[in-house]
Amino acid sequence: MIHGDLLGERARLTPEKTALVDVATNRRFSYADLDARAGRAAAALTTGLGLGKGDRVALLSGNRVEFLDLFFACGKTGVVLVPLNTRLTVPELQGILEDATPKTLIHENGYEETARELLRKCPGVAGVSLDAPAEPALGRSLTFEEILGGLSSDVTNGVTAAPLPRPGPEDLYCLLYTSGTTGKPKGVMVPHRMVSWNGLNTAVCWGLREDDVSPIYTPLYHAGGLGAFLTPIFAAGGTIVLHRGFDTAEILATIEREGCTVVLGVPTTWRMLLEAPSFAATDLSRVRWFASGGAPLPLDLIEAYQRRGVVFKQGYGLTEVGVNCFSMTVEESVRKAGSIGKPLLFTEARLVDEDGKDVPDGEVGELLLRGPHVSKGYWKNPEATAAALDSDGWFHTGDVARRDAEGFYTIAGRRKDMFISGGVNVYPAEIEGVLFRHASVKDVAVVGVPHPTWGEVGIAFVVPREGESPSKEDLAGFLAARLARYKIPREFVFVDALPRTPYGKVIKSALQASYRLKIPSSDVSE
């Protein structure tokens, strides 16, 4: 039976192998060490806090070893983890707590004020701190160590009279709340089956090995932090290098020092690493490949890394369907640059038009996925679940893609990002990919806005490189030489930075809200 205790299974096979390197403390943990810590955390959740299978525990913390302790403890107990986005405001977090109804909120000291306010607004939730209090205060939360200290040594050593029943494949492991860039966050119901399947299938299809070393510098509260490549690397028996956050110099130094072999990021982080002063001198000789996910990958980035002699792959996934759904070989990453590859083992994929009919190769359609990697839908939201997960088990991703004659898929962008100008579909990701090739463009996002004549037209928000001042005419001319005329944005807006989620995705709704195109209805020139 597939269950969520992936760490326990790996510790049984290779207990002495190094599982984790914590950059912040320079501590190293074997699989046996990490599994023992998870066992103690499991005792704290169940015996100490009285939580049982199906009870929710919210976690407000940055990347740290204790985050992993609690994640893997939930894999052992059936307690459902609700990781909280540390960048959200108190009202936003309050909405999540009211939706998830956890019994306990565990937090680290860095977010003590936020936690205190949340506990005041959500009186039914108990507070637990991961750290000793910065200063003793009346009514402070219990600490995790105090809870462990109140347990018998037999319990903390994993010896109990009545071992907990192992969670089943369809029992919930996590509630992962979507970023909410287009509306109220929804809790994605992630079962144990989904977590372990993602880890095992990714390890097999991506060719991960026990000698692989992979850094994690993206937030652990995000599906990408937990699923790519934490669980796949642990399934293969490799080593994770954990960063507290994103620091280009630290990450590049760690890649060299620890001999990282497979490195995952998103387009934003790859561009920042590429532009870091230490990038050119960093020894990348032990890197087997870099991989990008989270958003369409501009070709200029692929080419830049390939010039360093590094294989660069692109992946695809969503919180709702698992963060790894496609794969490609090293050779294919060059021959099919820009593609996300072919679906993983036992992953079915379709491309359909607005009527739900399959589109032929070469044409754009919405990507639908089906398989054991798909979530159970949205927590307490049957309407949203029914809209995304149809009766035949197909999850409608909202992304549009093309498939070529060899079965390779290429993402064209989000269906919601697509706009229709003069009756023709326009995909912003295609325009953005070309603009990234302009020497003066550091960052760019294209959105569609209403227009009285054409229905919608494109607006390009451009972040120039330092010291560069590209003109609107220059950028329009650059695009005109490479794209059809109807794809060229009507306006170019120069900004200092683009609004992004903590995982690096552009918040396009914020850009659209910040701009209102005012063109007389008599303007029909094109």
C-alpha positions in Angstrom: 0.0 0.0 0.0 1.3 3.4 -1.0 1.4 5.8 2.1 3.0 9.1 2.9 5.9 8.0 5.2 8.5 8.2 2.4 11.2 9.2 4.8 10.6 6.2 7.0 10.9 3.9 4.0 14.1 5.5 2.8 15.6 5.4 6.4 14.9 1.7 6.5 16.9 1.1 3.3 19.8 3.5 3.7 19.8 4.8 7.3 23.4 6.1 7.4 23.3 8.0 4.0 23.4 11.8 4.3 19.8 13.1 3.8 20.1 16.8 4.6 22.6 19.6 4.8 21.2 22.6 6.6 23.1 25.7 5.2 22.0 28.0 8.0 23.5 25.9 10.8 26.0 23.8 8.8 24.4 20.6 10.4 24.2 17.3 8.5 21.6 14.7 9.1 21.5 11.0 8.0 18.2 9.5 7.0 18.2 7.7 10.4 18.7 11.1 12.1 16.0 12.8 10.2 13.6 9.9 10.6 14.1 9.9 14.4 13.4 13.6 14.5 10.2 13.1 12.5 9.2 10.4 15.0 9.7 12.7 17.9 7.7 15.4 16.1 4.9 12.8 15.4 4.8 12.1 19.2 4.5 15.8 19.9 1.6 16.1 17.5 -0.3 13.1 18.7 0.5 12.4 22.3 1.6 15.9 23.2 -1.0 17.9 21.4 -3.7 15.3 21.1 -4.0 15.6 17.3 -5.3 12.6 15.3 -5.8 11.5 11.7 -7.6 14.2 9.8 -6.9 17.0 12.3 -5.2 20.0 10.7 -2.1 21.7 12.1 -1.1 25.1 10.5 2.6 26.0 10.2 3.9 29.5 9.9 7.7 29.2 9.4 10.5 29.8 7.0 12.7 27.1 5.6 14.3 25.2 8.5 14.9 21.6 9.6 11.9 21.7 12.0 9.6 22.4 9.0 10.8 19.1 7.5 10.3 17.4 10.9 6.6 18.4 10.9 6.1 17.6 7.2 7.4 14.1 7.6 5.6 13.7 11.0 2.3 14.2 9.2 3.3 11.5 6.8 3.6 9.1 9.8 0.4 10.2 11.7 -2.3 11.2 9.3 -2.4 14.7 10.8 -2.9 17.2 8.0 -0.3 19.9 7.5 -1.4 23.4 6.4 1.7 25.3 5.5 1.1 29.1 5.6 2.6 31.6 3.2 4.8 33.8 5.4 4.4 36.8 3.2 0.6 37.0 3.6 -1.0 39.6 5.8 -2.9 38.8 9.0 -6.3 39.2 7.3 -5.2 36.9 4.5 -3.9 34.2 6.9 -7.0 34.6 9.0 -9.1 33.6 6.0 -7.0 30.5 5.5 -7.3 29.5 9.1 -11.0 30.0 9.1 -11.3 27.8 6.0 -8.9 25.1 7.2 -10.0 25.1 10.9 -6.7 23.8 12.3 -6.6 22.8 16.0 -3.1 24.1 16.3 -0.9 26.9 14.9 2.9 26.2 15.1 5.1 29.2 14.4 8.7 30.4 14.6 9.8 33.5 16.5 10.2 35.5 13.3 6.5 35.5 12.9 5.5 35.7 16.6 3.6 39.0 16.3 1.6 37.7 13.3 0.9 34.4 15.2 -0.2 36.2 18.3 -2.7 38.3 16.3 -4.0 35.2 14.5 -4.5 33.4 17.7 -6.4 36.4 19.1 -8.7 36.4 16.0 -9.1 32.6 15.9 -9.8 31.7 19.5 -10.3 28.0 18.8 -6.7 27.5 17.7 -3.9 26.6 20.1 -0.5 28.2 19.7 2.9 26.4 19.7 6.2 28.1 19.1 9.1 26.3 17.5 11.6 28.5 19.4 12.1 29.7 23.0 10.4 33.0 23.4 12.4 36.1 22.6 11.2 37.4 26.0 8.9 35.8 28.5 5.3 37.1 28.1 2.0 36.4 29.8 -0.1 34.1 27.7 2.7 33.1 25.3 2.5 29.9 23.2 3.9 26.7 24.5 7.2 25.7 22.7 7.7 22.5 20.8 10.5 21.6 23.2 8.3 22.0 26.2 5.7 19.6 24.6 8.5 17.1 23.9 9.8 17.5 27.4 6.4 16.5 28.8 6.5 13.2 27.0 8.0 10.0 28.4 11.3 8.8 27.0 9.6 5.8 25.6 7.2 8.0 23.6 9.9 10.3 22.2 12.0 7.3 21.3 9.1 5.9 19.2 8.1 3.1 21.7 4.4 3.2 22.3 1.9 0.7 23.5 -0.5 1.3 20.7 1.3 2.4 17.5 -0.6 4.8 15.3 -2.4 3.2 12.3 -0.7 4.0 9.1 -2.6 6.6 7.0 -4.2 5.2 3.8 -3.5 6.4 0.2 -6.5 8.7 0.1 -6.1 10.2 3.5 -5.2 13.8 3.4 -1.5 14.7 3.9 -1.6 18.5 3.3 -3.9 21.3 2.5 -1.8 23.6 0.2 -3.4 26.9 -0.4 -3.1 28.4 -3.9 -1.4 31.8 -4.2 -4.7 33.6 -4.8 -3.3 35.8 -7.7 -6.7 35.7 -9.3 -9.0 35.4 -6.3 -9.4 33.9 -2.8 -6.9 31.2 -2.1 -8.3 27.6 -2.3 -7.0 24.7 -0.2 -5.8 21.9 -2.5 -6.4 18.5 -0.9 -3.2 16.5 -1.3 -3.5 12.8 -0.3 -0.7 10.6 0.8 -0.9 8.7 -2.5 -0.1 11.9 -4.4 2.9 12.8 -2.3 4.6 9.4 -2.6 3.7 8.9 -6.2 5.2 12.3 -7.2 8.4 11.4 -5.4 8.7 7.9 -6.9 7.6 8.7 -10.4 9.8 11.8 -10.6 12.8 9.8 -9.4 12.3 7.2 -12.0 11.4 9.4 -15.0 13.9 12.1 -14.3 16.7 9.6 -13.6 17.5 10.8 -10.1 20.2 8.8 -8.3 21.4 8.2 -4.7 24.5 10.3 -5.4 22.4 13.3 -6.5 22.7 16.5 -4.4 20.0 19.1 -4.8 19.5 22.5 -3.2 16.2 23.9 -2.0 16.0 27.6 -1.8 12.3 28.2 -2.7 9.8 28.4 0.1 8.9 25.0 1.7 5.3 26.2 2.2 4.9 26.0 -1.6 4.2 22.8 -3.4 7.4 23.3 -5.4 9.5 23.4 -2.3 8.0 20.1 -1.0 7.6 18.2 -4.3 10.6 19.3 -6.4 12.9 17.9 -5.5 12.5 17.1 -1.7 10.4 14.0 -2.0 11.9 12.8 -5.3 15.5 13.1 -4.0 14.5 11.3 -0.8 12.8 8.6 -2.9 16.1 8.1 -4.8 18.2 8.3 -1.6 20.1 11.5 -2.5 20.9 14.6 -0.5 19.0 17.8 0.0 20.8 21.1 0.7 18.4 23.4 2.5 18.6 27.2 2.3 16.7 29.6 4.5 15.9 31.7 1.5 17.1 33.0 -1.9 20.6 34.5 -1.9 22.4 34.3 -5.2 25.9 34.3 -3.8 25.1 31.7 -1.1 23.3 29.5 -3.6 26.1 29.6 -6.2 28.7 29.0 -3.5 26.7 26.0 -2.2 26.3 24.5 -5.6 30.1 24.5 -5.9 31.0 23.5 -2.3 28.4 20.7 -1.9 28.8 19.4 -5.5 25.2 19.9 -6.4 24.2 17.7 -9.3 20.5 18.6 -10.1 19.2 22.1 -9.4 15.6 23.3 -9.8 14.4 26.9 -10.0 11.9 29.1 -11.7 12.6 31.5 -14.6 12.9 34.5 -12.2 15.5 32.8 -10.0 17.4 31.5 -13.0 17.7 35.0 -14.4 18.9 36.3 -11.0 21.5 33.6 -10.7 22.7 34.2 -14.3 23.2 37.9 -13.5 24.9 37.4 -10.2 28.6 38.7 -10.1 29.9 35.3 -9.0 28.0 33.2 -11.7 30.8 33.3 -14.3 33.4 32.0 -11.8 31.2 29.3 -10.2 32.4 25.8 -10.8 29.4 24.0 -12.4 31.3 20.9 -13.4 29.4 18.5 -11.1 26.0 19.7 -12.2 24.2 17.0 -14.3 21.4 19.4 -15.2 19.4 22.5 -14.2 15.7 22.4 -14.5 13.1 25.2 -14.6 9.4 25.1 -13.7 6.6 27.4 -12.5 6.2 29.4 -15.7 7.1 29.2 -19.4 10.9 29.4 -19.8 12.2 32.0 -22.3 14.7 30.5 -24.8 17.3 33.1 -24.1 17.7 31.7 -20.6 18.2 28.1 -21.9 20.8 29.3 -24.4 22.7 31.4 -21.8 23.1 28.3 -19.5 23.9 26.0 -22.4 26.8 28.4 -23.2 28.2 27.5 -19.8 28.1 23.9 -20.9 25.2 23.0 -18.6 22.2 20.9 -19.6 19.0 22.9 -19.0 15.6 21.1 -18.8 12.1 22.5 -18.4 9.5 20.8 -16.3 5.8 21.4 -15.7 3.4 20.9 -12.8 0.7 22.5 -10.6 -0.2 22.3 -7.0 -3.4 20.4 -8.0 -1.7 17.8 -10.2 1.8 17.5 -8.6 4.8 19.6 -9.5 6.3 17.1 -11.8 4.2 15.8 -14.7 6.5 15.7 -17.7 10.1 14.6 -18.4 12.8 14.7 -21.1 16.2 13.2 -21.7 19.4 15.2 -21.8 19.6 14.9 -25.5 16.0 16.0 -25.9 16.6 19.1 -23.7 18.8 20.4 -26.5 16.9 19.1 -29.5 13.5 20.2 -28.1 14.6 23.3 -26.3 11.5 25.1 -24.9 9.5 22.0 -24.6 8.4 20.5 -21.3 8.8 16.9 -22.7 6.5 14.0 -22.6 4.1 13.0 -19.8 5.6 10.8 -17.0 4.8 7.2 -16.5 1.0 6.5 -16.1 0.3 10.2 -16.7 -2.4 10.8 -19.3 -2.5 14.2 -21.2 -5.0 15.7 -23.6 -5.3 19.1 -25.4 -8.8 20.2 -26.0 -10.6 23.2 -27.5 -13.4 25.3 -25.9 -15.9 22.6 -26.7 -13.8 19.9 -25.0 -12.8 18.3 -28.3 -9.2 17.1 -28.8 -7.1 19.4 -31.0 -4.7 18.0 -33.7 -0.9 18.2 -33.3 0.5 21.7 -33.7 -2.6 23.5 -32.5 -3.2 25.1 -29.2 -5.5 23.6 -26.6 -6.1 23.5 -22.9 -4.0 20.9 -21.1 -5.9 18.2 -19.3 -4.1 15.7 -17.0 -5.2 12.4 -15.4 -3.4 9.9 -13.2 -2.4 8.9 -9.7 -0.6 12.3 -9.3 -3.9 14.3 -9.3 -5.2 15.8 -6.1 -8.7 15.3 -4.6 -9.8 18.8 -5.5 -10.4 21.8 -3.3 -11.2 21.8 0.5 -14.8 22.5 1.3 -15.3 23.9 -2.2 -17.3 21.3 -4.3 -18.1 23.9 -7.0 -14.4 24.7 -7.7 -13.6 21.0 -7.6 -16.3 20.2 -10.1 -15.1 23.0 -12.4 -11.6 21.7 -12.5 -11.9 18.0 -12.0 -14.4 16.4 -14.4 -16.4 13.2 -13.9 -13.9 11.2 -15.9 -11.0 12.2 -13.6 -9.4 14.8 -16.0 -8.0 17.8 -14.3 -8.4 21.0 -16.4 -5.2 22.9 -15.8 -6.1 26.2 -17.3 -2.8 26.2 -19.2 -2.7 26.1 -23.0 -0.1 24.0 -24.9 0.9 22.5 -28.2 1.9 18.9 -28.9 4.2 18.1 -31.8 4.1 14.9 -34.0 6.7 13.2 -31.6 4.5 13.7 -28.6 6.4 16.6 -27.0 4.4 19.3 -25.3 5.2 23.1 -25.2 3.3 25.5 -22.9 1.9 28.5 -24.7 0.8 30.2 -21.4 -2.2 30.4 -19.1 -5.7 30.3 -20.7 -6.7 33.2 -18.5 -3.6 35.2 -19.7 -4.6 34.7 -23.4 -6.5 37.6 -24.9 -8.3 38.0 -28.2 -7.4 40.9 -30.4 -9.4 41.5 -33.5 -10.7 37.9 -33.2 -7.3 36.3 -33.0 -5.9 34.5 -30.0 -2.7 36.1 -28.5 -0.5 34.3 -26.0 1.6 36.7 -23.8 4.3 34.1 -23.1 5.3 34.1 -26.7 5.7 37.9 -26.8 7.5 37.9 -23.5 10.0 35.2 -24.8 10.9 37.5 -27.7 11.3 40.6 -25.6 13.6 38.8 -23.2 16.0 38.5 -26.1 16.3 42.3 -26.4 19.6 43.4 -24.8 18.0 46.3 -22.9 15.2 44.2 -21.3 15.7 42.8 -17.8 12.2 41.7 -17.0 8.9 41.8 -18.9 5.2 40.8 -18.6 2.5 41.2 -21.2 -1.2 41.5 -20.3 -4.4 42.1 -22.3 -6.6 45.0 -21.6 -10.0 46.0 -23.1 -10.1 48.1 -26.3 -13.2 49.6 -27.9 -12.3 48.5 -31.4 -10.2 45.4 -31.2 -11.8 43.9 -28.1 -8.4 43.5 -26.3 -4.9 44.7 -27.0 -1.6 43.9 -25.4 0.3 46.0 -22.9 3.9 45.2 -22.2 5.3 46.1 -18.7 9.1 46.3 -19.1 11.9 46.5 -16.6 15.0 47.9 -18.4 18.5 46.8 -17.5 20.5 49.1 -15.4 21.9 52.0 -17.5 19.6 51.1 -20.4 16.7 53.3 -21.7 15.0 51.4 -24.5 12.3 53.4 -26.4 8.8 52.1 -27.2 9.6 52.4 -30.9 12.7 50.3 -30.5 10.9 47.5 -28.7 8.0 47.6 -31.1 10.4 47.4 -34.1 12.3 44.5 -32.4 9.0 42.6 -32.1 7.9 43.5 -35.6 10.9 41.7 -37.1 10.0 38.5 -35.3 6.3 38.3 -34.7 3.0 38.9 -36.6 1.8 42.5 -36.3 -1.3 41.6 -34.3 0.9 40.3 -31.5 2.8 43.5 -31.0 1.6 45.3 -27.8 -0.2 48.5 -28.3 1.7 50.2 -25.4 4.9 49.7 -23.5 5.1 50.7 -19.8 8.5 51.0 -18.2 8.5 50.0 -14.5 11.2 49.4 -11.8 10.0 45.9 -10.9 7.1 43.5 -11.6 4.8 42.3 -8.8 5.5 38.7 -8.1 4.4 35.9 -5.8 6.9 34.4 -3.4 7.5 31.6 -5.9 8.3 34.1 -8.7 5.1 34.2 -10.7 4.1 37.6 -12.0 0.8 38.8 -10.6 -0.7 39.9 -13.8 -4.0 40.9 -12.3 -2.2 43.6 -10.4 -0.6 44.9 -13.7 -4.0 45.0 -15.4 -5.5 46.8 -12.4 -2.7 49.4 -12.5 -3.3 50.3 -16.1 -6.4 51.6 -18.0 -5.9 52.0 -21.7 -7.6 55.1 -23.0 -7.8 55.1 -26.8 -10.6 56.9 -28.7 -13.1 54.5 -30.3 -12.4 56.2 -33.6 -8.8 55.0 -33.5 -9.0 52.0 -35.8 -5.5 52.1 -37.2 -3.6 48.8 -37.0 
